[in-house]
């Protein structure tokens, strides 16, 4: 299995030399400066590739293994008039990546926002800090801070009661922090910032988009970009919706095993693949990660091997230790190794895996410049745990 590390480019507080020291050899990155919807130029791709590989002659070599992500414009997701030009740009980007020898592209089809958390610095009993999602805080934001129209219809009476009590306990600073966490862009600059007003305006664009409509738009998108991916020698690996459940009245399209089956059935082509994000799928108790690794073995082109743990309220969760969570990580890794061994040699026979959403700990707790979830030491710990598990399983797996 190819051990990789997410890197947010030259401005990332974790430099490439630290990634070398962690023992990863593959870099997972993107061109974060290119606005969503614009085509990536081969010049810019080659420049980023040179930044990653420039010291390979005299240091432990690194290479650009996975793009995460080539973001999909929201106009494509709602099939807005004129969205076809963004699909053309997407196809051009895939061709440019293929010419530069980059063969795996992770992307998502989440409406409006990428992965969502209410806490970026949740203190654990150990003193380390983790990313967390508190369902009651989120409902309080939705109902009382955002004030989304008809939001109350999406909650049970018990959830409404807890949300009100949670909101009443929040100080003004708490409300500001919660709003910033949810709307001010994600760690690493992977999404842009919103104000309450701009976010509500963007939500309104999805008002008439159901789960079925979003799925149809995803299928239509793939029917146009998969042929381009095949021509370019690229495999697409969709990331699940995070969290994998309805929120903010937005449609969801990839939350369960059945959603993956529907997608692969609709676009049954090797270039239409999956990013098996253990932590995201694992938020739901009805997702069996080792079973998913078996069922979709030939279409898994990338995997985030992180763990999540559900709280007493099962809609709440936090990022747990990589090997100590609600996920049977050892069984999952064993099934991914088996999947690799059954593949014919190709650009996709080795599955890139990476630690994800590591805890903020030790010296990283005192640093001013960190990307929550993407600090060095927590991911180093996660990768070391995963690497040890892989070494042991590879010795004994049939």
Secondary structure, DSSP 8 states (H G I E B T S, - for coil): -EEEEE---TT-SS-HHHHHHHT--EEEE--TTS-TTS---HHHHHHHHHHHHTTTTTSS--EEEEEE-----HHHHTT-TTTHHHHHHHHHHHHHHHHTT--EEEE---SS--S--SEEEEE-TTS-EEEEE-HHHHHHIIIIII--TTGGGGS-HHHHHHHHHHHHH--HHHHHHHHHHHHS--GGG-S----HHHHHHHHHTTTT--HHHHHHHHHHHHHHHHHHHHHHT-EEEEE--SSSS-BTTB----SSHHHHHHHHHHS--TTEEEEEEHHHHHTSTT--HHHHHHHTGGGEEEEE--EEEE-SSTT-EEEEBTTBSSS-HHHHHHHHHHHHHTS-SSTTSS-EEE--S--B-GGGGG-SS--TT--HHHHHHHHHHHHHHHHHHHHH--
